[in-house]
């Protein structure tokens, strides 16, 4: 598996000169809460990374030395069971934060789904900045509350919803997950594969494909390509997501 790569020195220098002011993800990130002085300090602590599809940010079990702010592309977060099965616990996009709420070792793995970018911080440095920046601390606490709500929603998704309810919920909610690349109205961009969808929804690939075909046959969606879906009947999709079979 490929390792993380830093930007070439010339590019890295330009990023440091412009700092977070030129980052397209800033408006959607915790960085938006920081004043200019602390923003310059944050940028001085950051290692700017470019990611190719499949590159690793975090390996489960490794020492939890860093935290990450996703600034472009998409990332899958997952755990492996003893028998090799994979459970994807989330998909992250620009503005999402990763790795702060961990112990001494990472309890999950994280890999880039597609080409993207991230800022990496040494955890002690970042925690020091949090302690000195109340606005950043407050926003991270708010993010933690949202993550708890998302975890509870995922438990409901896996524990109680049927296959068609899971897929419908996924298609309904995904367009709001990537604020830096909002799709056209009525469209859903799927950077993940069908296998990754299945591993997130607790289904088989065959079941995901069968449900998508059913939604297409019933005129709820149109499959424009492997990565693009059009929602033709949003009210029906909403009803299916909420159990109105």
C-alpha positions in Angstrom: 0.0 0.0 0.0 1.3 3.4 -0.9 2.6 5.8 1.6 1.6 9.4 2.1 3.5 12.0 0.0 4.3 15.6 0.8 4.1 18.3 -1.8 7.3 19.1 -3.7 9.4 21.7 -1.8 8.6 24.5 -4.2 4.8 23.9 -4.0 5.0 23.4 -0.2 6.7 26.8 0.1 3.9 28.5 -1.9 1.3 26.8 0.3 3.1 28.1 3.4 3.3 31.6 2.0 -0.4 31.7 1.3 -1.3 29.6 4.3 -4.9 28.7 5.1 -6.2 31.7 3.2 -5.9 29.8 0.0 -7.4 26.6 1.3 -10.8 25.9 -0.3 -11.9 23.7 2.6 -11.3 26.4 5.2 -14.9 27.7 5.2 -16.2 24.2 6.0 -13.5 23.3 8.5 -12.7 24.0 12.2 -10.1 26.4 10.8 -12.9 28.9 10.1 -13.2 29.7 13.8 -9.6 30.8 14.2 -8.3 34.4 14.1 -5.5 35.4 11.7 -2.7 35.1 14.3 -3.7 31.6 15.4 -4.4 30.7 11.8 -0.8 31.5 10.9 0.3 29.4 13.8 -1.9 26.5 12.7 -0.5 26.7 9.2 3.1 26.6 10.7 2.1 23.3 12.5 0.6 21.7 9.4 2.2 19.2 7.0 0.4 19.6 3.7 -0.2 16.2 2.1 -1.3 15.1 -1.3 -3.1 11.8 -1.6 -3.5 9.4 -4.4 -6.4 7.0 -4.5 -5.8 4.1 -2.0 -3.1 5.9 0.0 -3.1 5.4 3.7 -3.6 8.1 6.3 -4.0 5.9 9.3 -3.5 2.2 10.0 -5.4 0.5 12.8 -3.1 -0.3 15.7 -0.4 2.2 14.9 0.6 4.8 17.5 -1.9 7.7 17.4 0.7 10.5 16.9 -1.2 12.7 14.4 -4.5 14.3 13.6 -5.8 15.2 10.1 -7.9 17.8 8.5 -9.3 16.6 5.1 -8.9 19.4 2.6 -9.9 17.7 -0.6 -11.2 14.4 -2.0 -12.8 11.7 0.1 -11.6 9.2 2.7 -13.0 5.9 3.9 -12.7 5.0 7.6 -13.0 1.3 8.5 -12.1 -1.5 10.8 -11.2 -5.1 10.0 -12.7 -8.1 11.7 -10.6 -11.1 12.7 -11.9 -13.1 9.7 -10.9 -10.3 7.3 -14.3 -8.7 6.8 -14.3 -4.9 6.6 -16.8 -2.6 8.2 -16.6 0.9 6.9 -17.7 3.3 9.7 -17.7 6.5 7.7 -16.9 8.5 4.6 -15.0 11.8 5.1 -14.8 14.8 2.8 -13.2 18.3 2.8 -13.6 20.0 6.1 -13.8 16.8 8.1 -11.4 16.1 11.0 -9.9 12.8 11.8 -7.9 11.3 14.7 -8.4 13.6 17.6 -10.7 11.4 19.7 -8.3 8.4 20.0 -6.2 6.8 22.7 -2.6 5.9 22.4 -3.2 3.8 19.2 -5.6 4.3 16.3 -8.7 2.1 16.6 -9.4 2.3 12.9 -7.8 2.7 9.5 -8.3 5.5 7.0 -7.5 5.5 3.3 -8.1 7.9 0.4 -10.9 6.9 -1.9 -9.8 9.2 -4.6 -7.0 11.8 -5.2 -7.2 14.5 -2.5 -5.3 16.4 0.1 -5.1 16.7 3.9 -3.3 18.7 6.6 -1.5 16.6 9.2 -0.6 17.8 12.7 1.3 16.3 15.5 -1.3 15.6 18.2 0.6 17.3 21.1 1.0 20.5 19.0 -2.6 20.6 18.0 -3.9 19.9 21.5 -1.7 22.8 22.7 -3.3 25.1 20.2 -6.8 23.9 21.3 -6.0 24.8 24.9 -5.0 28.3 23.9 -7.8 28.9 21.4 -11.4 28.8 23.0 -13.1 29.2 19.6 -11.3 26.2 18.2 -12.1 24.2 21.3 -15.8 25.1 21.1 -16.1 24.2 17.5 -14.3 20.8 18.0 -16.8 20.1 20.8 -19.6 20.9 18.4 -18.1 18.6 15.8 -17.9 15.9 18.5 -21.6 16.2 19.2 -22.4 15.9 15.5 -20.2 12.8 15.3 -22.1 11.3 18.2 -25.4 11.9 16.4 -24.0 10.4 13.2 -22.9 7.3 15.2 -26.3 6.9 16.6 -27.9 7.3 13.2 -25.5 4.6 11.9 -26.5 2.3 14.7 -30.2 2.7 13.6 -29.3 2.2 10.0 -27.5 -1.1 10.7 -29.7 -2.3 13.5 -33.2 -1.7 12.3 -33.5 -0.6 8.7 -34.1 -2.9 5.8 -31.8 -3.0 2.7 -33.9 -0.6 0.7 -34.2 1.8 3.6 -30.4 1.7 4.1 -29.6 2.4 0.4 -32.4 5.1 0.2 -31.0 6.8 3.4 -27.5 6.8 2.0 -28.6 8.3 -1.4 -30.7 11.0 0.5 -27.9 12.0 2.9 -24.7 11.8 0.8 -25.2 15.1 -1.2 -24.9 17.1 2.0 -21.6 15.4 3.1 -19.2 17.1 0.7 -19.8 20.9 0.9 -16.8 21.8 -1.2 -18.2 19.8 -4.2 -22.0 20.1 -4.0 -23.6 18.2 -6.9 -26.3 19.7 -9.1 -29.8 19.7 -7.6 -31.2 16.2 -7.8 -27.8 14.5 -8.4 -25.7 12.3 -6.1 -22.0 11.8 -6.7 -20.7 8.4 -5.6 -16.9 8.4 -5.3 -17.0 5.1 -3.4 -17.5 1.7 -5.1 -20.5 -0.5 -4.7 -18.3 -2.7 -2.4 -17.6 0.3 -0.2 -21.3 1.2 -0.1 -22.0 -2.4 0.9 -19.4 -2.4 3.7 -20.8 0.8 5.1 -24.4 -0.3 4.9 -23.8 -3.8 6.3 -25.0 -5.4 3.1 -23.5 -7.5 0.3 -22.5 -6.0 -3.1 -25.3 -8.1 -4.7 -27.9 -6.6 -2.4 -26.7 -3.1 -3.0 -26.9 -3.7 -6.8 -30.3 -5.3 -6.5 -31.7 -2.4 -4.5 -30.3 0.2 -6.9 -31.9 -1.7 -9.8 -35.2 -1.8 -8.0 -35.1 1.9 -7.3 -34.3 2.5 -11.0 -37.1 0.2 -12.1 -39.6 2.0 -9.9 -38.5 5.3 -11.4 -37.1 6.6 -8.1 -33.6 7.1 -9.5 -31.7 7.1 -12.8 -28.2 5.5 -12.9 -26.3 8.0 -15.0 -23.0 6.2 -14.5 -21.2 4.2 -11.8 -20.5 7.4 -9.9 -23.5 9.6 -10.7 -27.2 9.0 -9.7 -30.1 11.3 -10.5 -32.9 11.4 -7.9 -36.1 11.4 -10.1 -38.7 11.1 -7.2 -37.1 12.7 -4.1 -40.4 12.4 -2.1 -40.5 8.7 -2.8 -36.8 8.3 -1.8 -37.5 10.2 1.4 -40.5 7.9 2.2 -38.4 4.8 1.6 -35.6 6.1 3.7 -38.0 6.6 6.6 -39.7 3.2 6.3 -42.6 4.0 4.0 -42.2 1.0 1.8 
